[in-house]
Amino acid sequence: MSVEAVLARIAELDQALNPQRARQAAAPQGTSFAGVLGSASSILPASTTALTGGTPGLRALQAAQAEVGVAEQPPGSNDSPRIAQYREATAGSGVGPWCAYFTSWAAAQAGVPLGEA
């Protein structure tokens, strides 16, 4: 499946679920990652850092959105000072793939920690 087909399907789903917002969002110019990301970020809420109100899922999403740009240091190491903080949300974890640590961290930020405390 091509990137163009995926983007077209996303636009169809967005139109079906929220017709007014879909009309307001500009179509991505080209298929470069930066171009698509730039157009997608225009439909995000104005503030994604305030973790108040909404559902626990929304608060976890807001916590995750505020972390966009965190990267491994050095690249490929599965570690960095910030990733080490995510790891603290999972008891007994060592350095390794950090996607689950991040998910646990975001849930804890939303007040709904996953697993054992």
Secondary structure, 3 states (H helix, E strand, C coil): CCHHHHHHHHHHHHHHHCHHHHHHCCCCCCCCHHHHHHHHHCCCCCCCCCCCCCCHHHHHHHHHHCCCCCCCCCCCCCCCHHHHHHHCCCCCCCCCCCHHHHHHHHHHHCCCCCCCC
